[in-house]
Amino acid sequence: MTRSPDAAAGSTLLLEGLPPLVGERTAVLVLGSFPSARSLSARQYYAHPQNQFWKILQAIWPAKPLPTGAGSYQKRSEWLLERGLGLWDVYARCRRAGSLDSAIRDAEVNDIAALRLPNLSAIVHNGGESHRHARHTQALGVPVYRLPSTSPANASWSFARKLDAWRSVMSAHGLV
């Protein structure tokens, strides 16, 4: 996404997040903080090739390969929804130079409760910045988890350790 410095305030343009990716079968809602610059540009969740989100899900559900090639994002979205997983972010919009959570400024929180997901059994926060807003999701009356971020910036957790944490929550809610 293009940045444009505001000389007076020293800030960037207000960025708009992506719409929720949810369906009637959504049992577990994964909340990130805000899409990376690459994801915003592509209009796709977890579009950065080094983000381990899709790789982790493929490892959790190895029986049906993750779609690739032309039109793969639409197919990946359907693949995800078939498994009862939904995606959104805690922030609807914000100012941010680059893609790091630490650079987020003037963030507006999404109204998670407005999604009205009848089969929701858990909320999963993908990383610490998202989890900072757990109070907005605890009111939904379902378990709320903080999982290790799948971002390439979270190098302190190995892939295997992240996978174990993610698989444990998916299993606890009948998605494995």
C-alpha positions in Angstrom: 0.0 0.0 0.0 1.3 3.4 -0.9 2.5 5.6 2.0 2.1 9.4 1.9 3.7 11.3 4.7 1.6 14.1 6.2 4.1 16.9 6.7 2.1 18.4 9.6 1.5 15.3 11.6 4.3 13.0 10.5 1.8 10.2 9.9 0.8 8.0 7.0 -2.5 7.6 5.1 -5.3 5.9 6.9 -5.3 2.3 5.7 -8.5 0.2 5.4 -8.4 -3.5 6.4 -9.9 -6.5 4.6 -13.5 -7.6 5.0 -14.1 -10.6 7.3 -13.8 -14.1 5.7 -16.5 -16.0 7.6 -19.4 -18.3 6.9 -22.3 -20.0 8.6 -20.0 -22.9 9.5 -17.4 -20.7 11.2 -16.6 -22.3 14.5 -13.2 -20.7 15.2 -12.5 -17.1 14.3 -8.8 -16.2 13.8 -8.1 -12.6 14.4 -4.9 -11.0 13.3 -4.0 -7.4 14.1 -4.0 -5.7 10.7 -3.0 -7.0 7.2 0.6 -6.6 6.1 1.3 -4.2 3.3 1.6 -7.2 1.0 -1.8 -8.5 2.1 -3.4 -5.2 1.6 -1.9 -4.8 -1.9 -3.1 -8.3 -2.9 -6.4 -8.0 -1.0 -5.7 -11.4 0.6 -5.2 -12.5 4.1 -1.7 -13.8 4.9 -0.3 -13.0 1.4 3.3 -12.6 2.5 5.1 -15.7 1.4 7.1 -15.9 4.6 4.1 -15.8 6.8 3.5 -19.3 8.1 -0.3 -19.1 8.4 -1.2 -21.2 5.4 1.7 -23.6 6.0 0.5 -24.3 9.5 -3.1 -24.9 8.4 -1.8 -27.3 5.7 0.1 -29.2 8.3 -3.0 -29.4 10.5 -5.1 -30.7 7.7 -2.7 -32.6 5.4 -5.4 -34.9 3.9 -6.6 -32.3 1.4 -3.9 -30.2 -0.2 -4.0 -26.4 0.0 -5.1 -25.0 -3.4 -2.3 -23.4 -5.5 -2.1 -21.7 -8.9 -4.5 -19.5 -10.7 -7.5 -18.4 -8.5 -5.9 -20.1 -5.5 -6.8 -17.4 -3.0 -10.5 -17.9 -3.7 -10.0 -21.7 -3.4 -8.0 -21.3 -0.2 -10.7 -19.2 1.3 -13.3 -21.9 0.5 -10.9 -24.5 1.8 -10.6 -22.6 5.1 -14.4 -22.0 5.4 -15.1 -25.7 4.7 -13.1 -26.5 7.8 -15.0 -24.1 10.0 -12.3 -21.5 10.3 -12.9 -17.7 9.7 -10.5 -14.8 9.4 -10.6 -11.1 10.3 -8.5 -8.5 12.1 -9.0 -6.6 15.3 -8.3 -3.3 13.5 -10.6 -2.0 10.8 -8.3 0.8 9.9 -5.1 2.4 11.1 -2.1 4.4 10.1 1.1 2.4 9.6 4.4 2.7 7.7 5.5 -0.8 6.7 4.0 -3.9 8.1 5.1 -4.2 11.7 2.5 -4.1 14.5 4.7 -1.8 16.5 4.2 0.9 13.8 0.4 0.8 14.0 -1.1 4.2 15.0 -4.6 5.7 15.3 -6.2 2.2 15.1 -10.0 1.7 15.0 -11.2 -1.7 16.4 -13.6 -3.8 14.4 -17.0 -4.8 15.8 -16.4 -8.5 16.2 -19.7 -9.1 17.8 -21.5 -7.7 14.8 -20.5 -10.8 12.8 -23.2 -12.8 14.6 -21.6 -16.3 14.0 -24.2 -18.9 15.2 -21.6 -21.8 15.4 -18.8 -19.8 17.0 -17.0 -21.9 19.6 -13.7 -20.0 20.0 -11.7 -16.8 19.1 -8.0 -17.2 18.3 -5.7 -14.2 18.4 -2.9 -14.6 16.0 -0.2 -12.9 18.1 0.2 -10.4 20.9 -1.0 -7.2 19.2 -4.3 -8.9 18.3 -4.6 -10.3 21.8 -4.3 -6.9 23.4 -7.9 -6.4 22.3 -9.2 -9.7 23.8 -11.6 -7.7 26.0 -13.6 -7.0 22.8 -13.9 -10.7 22.1 -14.4 -12.1 25.7 -17.9 -10.6 25.7 -18.9 -13.1 23.1 -19.0 -15.8 25.7 -16.6 -18.3 23.9 -13.0 -19.3 24.9 -10.4 -16.8 23.7 -6.9 -17.9 22.9 -3.6 -16.2 22.3 -1.6 -18.2 19.8 1.9 -17.4 18.6 2.0 -15.1 15.6 2.5 -16.8 12.2 4.3 -13.6 11.0 7.9 -13.9 9.9 8.7 -11.2 12.5 8.0 -13.9 15.2 11.2 -15.8 14.8 11.5 -16.7 18.5 9.0 -19.7 18.0 10.0 -22.6 15.7 7.5 -23.8 13.1 7.0 -27.0 15.1 6.2 -25.1 18.3 3.8 -22.8 16.5 2.1 -25.8 14.8 1.7 -27.6 18.1 0.0 -24.6 19.7 -2.3 -24.1 16.7 -3.2 -27.7 16.3 -4.0 -28.0 20.0 -6.6 -25.2 19.8 -8.1 -26.5 16.5 -8.4 -30.0 18.1 -10.0 -28.7 21.2 -12.8 -27.2 19.1 -13.3 -30.2 16.8 -11.6 -28.9 13.8 -9.0 -31.7 13.6 
